């Protein structure tokens, strides 16, 4: 690991921030789109609340993303059903080969 200095002030570093950066970092972060798609591809799918928690989105944004982006733009068939506890779960149907 190497120590890097970020944001050094003109006063010689009085308000200097330090950060630790790994030399060979690999990108492990996912986009929110990738995160939602992974949740929807699970066998149990995902609820609006689970997607909200994973992305930080509000409920209307989640619903819009499911309808416009996943359904219309990406062409996936999004299905939903209500479980015994009354929670609606959304999932992408597996595409037949």
Residue pairs with C-beta under 8 A, 6 or more apart in sequence:
1 20
1 21
1 22
1 23
2 20
2 21
2 22
2 23
3 18
3 19
3 20
3 21
4 18
4 19
4 20
4 21
5 13
5 16
5 17
5 18
5 19
6 17
6 18
6 19
7 15
7 16
7 17
8 16
9 15
9 16
30 38
32 54
32 55
32 57
33 69
35 54
35 55
36 46
36 51
36 54
36 55
36 62
36 65
36 70
37 70
37 92
39 45
39 46
39 50
39 51
39 54
40 46
40 66
40 70
40 76
40 78
40 90
40 91
40 92
41 91
41 92
42 91
43 91
44 89
44 91
45 79
45 80
45 89
45 90
45 91
45 92
46 54
46 89
46 90
46 91
47 87
47 88
47 89
47 90
48 59
48 62
48 63
48 88
48 90
49 87
51 57
51 62
51 90
52 58
52 59
52 62
55 62
57 65
66 78
66 90
67 78
70 76
70 78
70 92
71 77
71 78
76 92
76 93
77 92
77 93
78 90
78 91
78 92
78 93
79 90
79 91
79 92
79 93
80 88
80 89
80 90
80 91
81 88
81 89
82 88
82 89
83 89
